[in-house]
Amino acid sequence: MSHAKLRDVAVLGTGIIPFGKHRAVSVPHLARPAVIDALKESGLVRSDIEAMYCGSALSGMMAGQRVARETGLTGIPIVNNENACSSGATAFREAFIAVGSGQIDYAMVVGVEKLTRLGGGTLPLDEEDIEVANGQVMPGLYAMRAQRYLHDHGHSARDLAMVAVKSRRHGALTPYAQFRAPTTVEEVLASRPIADPLTLMQCCPTGDGAAAVVIGPADGARSALHPAVKVRGSHLASGRYLSGFRDMTIPEITLRCAGELYEEIALDPRDIDVLECHDAFTIAELLYYEALGLCPQGEAPRLLHGGVTSLGGRNVVNPSGGMLSKGHPVGASGTAQIVEIVRQLQGRCDARQVRGARLGLTHVTGGGTAGFDHGACCIHVFEA
Amino acid sequence: MNPPSEPLAPNEGARLAATEVMTQEHGLALRASQCMACGKCTFPASTICPFCLHESLRDLPLVGKASLYSFTRVHAAPVNWQTPYALGYADFPNGLRLLAKLADATTDWRADQPVVLKVVAAGEGFRYFLEGAAA
């Protein structure tokens, strides 16, 4: 997509609820505080909002309308976006295009999911899928990536576990993270096995959550409570179908999505101060360091152990604790990442603040289906 | 192919109908297809090539030796599925990659080891799995 044809767009307000197990709270009520906070921060009133974009994968029909009913936003166009784990980011992108193209001035974006109502366990996948019918589950898919990555590069299970340790270290500083207790490599490896070599603490927990942002033209932030954060770039890719060999240690959809976006906006990924990436499992974060261009193939553990991606490092990854500490309420995660990055670029993140952060990136993928790396990948770049 | 609505034992995978398997000289094979125009292979078999949309495809038996690309032992699965079970991706000489249950969850599987695809009758249908094979 050519950004040159769009006017400058900025995030004007953000809202997020603490992620966790909120069994007694309905989907629209999960989203309500996030939507109201995003609106308050934007300094706008309800009648300024011209459209709502809702991301949710497993909330049933018309999640956006159900949220609107509880937040006084009914009557305007509402678009419900399902793109697996990329649902919330896809909703944001659709709003970005609508505002950027001048169709509308102000939009509400909300991502929401309530996984506890599914009864726990692995995410339900499409039962018509030949791989799912043979026992494929999301932890199994990532586990096979991990197995091959360790085999190809001589890394160990301890390298994987260190990702979870870093995640918890960051999550301990994040008020809205689900898991906030620090941990150790030994504890991570001793947690119960899920899909070898991945143990429980290397998998994102089940959780419920919601996040929202208000976006508008970059010059339309006059009454916002915090400095507007510019959307520097937006890109969405779908998976390429293959029926044969695929190198599972190279996440091609992320590599392609990131490469196309970097070229479009002339960005060197090593200049990005802070990133939220799709760390649904420990192996994922390592593979994404490489696919997002932070280091060459096979060298992600070196980056991790060297502190480059930890708070205080050059390219801080998942300062919020990511999905491993927050949980991964599927449709909410993409929007939650945007809230974290925007607040980082506004300098509002207290103990987990990345000092001097000017450039930030959010990355989500999504979908386990035969013949694809993933079904969707959505990346955004933000600039203070 | 029927979705796994019934309990699946650790060595059971997708249950196939008779139209989804082929009888070969040395036993049963899975029915894959190859496009007569672009040459690409597809499993499960298709009547339209998903790569070039050509409508002329030939049946291709999928059976025999392959190389285990990666594997895992799954301990957490949907309700009804007995755990642990082992899963692996196998690459065949014709270029196709297949996900299947591995014959047992206790073997120490290794990346790149040779495996062999077995297709067997199961009740009113068929199922398939991968076994270790000599190099």
Interface residues (C-beta under 8 A of the other chain):
Chain A: G119 G121 T122 P124 E127 E128 I130 E131 V132 A133 N134 G135 Q136 V137 P139 G140 A143 M144 R145 Q147 R148 H151 R192 P193 I194 A195 D196 P197 Y241 L242 S243 G244 F245 R246 M248 A370
Chain B: M1 N2 P3 P4 S5 L8 G13 A14 R15 K40 C41 T42 F43 P44 P50 F51 Y69 S70 F71 T72 R73 V74 H75 A76 A77 P78 V79 W81 P84 Y85 L87 G88 Y89 D91 G95 L96 R97 L99 A100 K101 A111 D112
